[in-house]
Amino acid sequence: MVLASEHPAIVYGGLVEVVDAAEFDDTRSRHLEIDRHLALADLVVVNKADRAADGERVLGLVRSLVDRAAVVPATYGRIDPEFLFDCRPSEERIGQLSFDDLHEHGGHDHDDHAGHLHTAYDSLSYVSREQPLDPRRLMEFLDSRPEGLYRIKGYVDFGPYDVRNRYAVHAVGRFLRFYPERWPADDERLTQLVLIGSGIDAPALGKELDACRSEAPHTDEHGMWGVLRYVQGSEEEPAERA
């Protein structure tokens, strides 16, 4: 229903599956559809990993059942809000608290697990001020994004391919959407992206994005076609938009 919605304020945010690690084997034996649910998920939270007799085995089993999804272990149901919401970097969160900030740790048992909140995910903040990105190269990168890369958010500067617009990009799991919008008059023209996942190689992804930078002195009239396929409701011819 969310994917089919044409309401501009509604966008797919990902399918999250929560697994009880302590009861996973019994639950899976009684509910055969669990494997299918995991295969469809974009993010799998393996909760109570600390209470399972063999938590690492359960994590490995869950990872074998998913299809490119990020798999994140958790205790007390806590995961970083970056997975679920559009949060600013922690150093910029003025007056904006995470779920863990709001949680009152009442005992030592809770405190023992508080430090694990941010250990289960990797992130990359990417900025390119020197060169815009080549749309063909960026689409090749997005089409081949690795397992465990859960979310991509930010803005892309395609330079001469579209001098009027910057493109907001929103990717969750297999879902991808671009939103063209006019460049704000006073904003610096740059590409700024945040990538979040579990088990991803952030330095390698940064190098792949560097390889997407455009060196072409002029535009390819068909260069934006791959991007425009993911612009909802676009009715203009690609050559006219480029």
Disulfide bonds with the S-S distance in Angstrom:
none
